[in-house]
C-alpha cells in the first residue's frame, strides 16, 4: 500500500517506534504492516545502513520479512503497554522485572567494534565505530530494541505524554522549558483543536 512518510515527532526514537501506528489525518496507518513497511520505516529512522537494508531485501523472502514485521508489531504493542503504565512518573529500578522481553531482544545482538575512516572538519583520520553483523532478517529487531532500551534508561518518564488530540494515539517526550506541550504536532492536532475551539466560540455567540 502507499504510505505517507513516517512521522518522527516524539523527540525520542523509542516513542517514534510506538508512533509507527497512528491516525495522522483521519485514516489509520501502520508503517510496520508488512516487511516492506518495516524496511522503509527503518530506513527513514536511519537505524540500519541503507546498503544492509538493500542486501536483506534482496536475499530474504518476502514471507521472512513479513514475519519479522509481525514480531516488530508485537514488540511495539508490548512496549506501548509498558510506557503507558509508567508514563508521568520517574521510572525506578523495580521496572526491570517487566523488561525481560526487551533484554531478550538485546542479548541476540552480534556487534563488534572496528577502526574506520573518519572525515570531518578536523581533517581525515581514524575512528572506532560500532558495527553489527546482519545475519538474518530478525537482526532488524536489534536496532529497534537498542532504541527502546536507550529510551528506558535515558528518558525521564515524567516527561512522557499522550497527544490531547481527539482520537490521536501519538506519544511524545515533552522537553519544552515549561513542560507545556500538548500536541503531537501543531500542524495536525494543535490546529484541529484551535479550529474546534473557534467553532465552539462562534456557536456560543449565536
Steps between C-alpha positions, in 0.01 A plus 500: 500500500603863458600640835573861588848568635549373852459756777788575735348754738551346843844646580597142581562218255355246742168685502520556125502121469175487699363768267564276198129425522283811513208690352669818377220627273187299582631184328685241712849419372725217615849562364601148612210326329733272304867434434531777245347742745746398769796551267367841390448609860849389604645688204315820593603459864862451385531201731651265241753589227330528161732243341415243769128556448541450125698181557235359732225601259682325216580175681209448739165358395207742533340255744812519722486879507125492568563268795754742649257788446247302703757456777567875489128572537478261797799673660337837435171392662679365805720808540203735461337330799821541702533869411134583569522324836800706610449831317477810715728381780872423533594145409660306786720191511190294588396528135788272400295189573255611229770542237601139448353499152713795394815352651429179306513700177820678601687181587469375142727778378812413304696825502866592500724806473713584200743773401356700211592818310385823660445805287398828650583862558824406674626307200526133421577253774389176660209424730380203702149413389252243619394262225237227482477175304165479323481122478123466452182708465444463877808718553277793398350484850836572664529875430135538601569325829802722552291814442238378749766416758662841458160662552438298818840581647544862394153656483314645797163322487350804674533677164315233299160624386219396270377748242176668609361493147167327445562133410875562478713217641841664466740524792786744546765611748428855610836674511359852482620742768171509691394146406193654337489302175153359430499382141689255280536787251338842478451441127263209566341471843588849623329671208201269524457592865524870413238463228269304731534765771429774244187323378384453859543872574306597188220259588476635856450853364210401278 
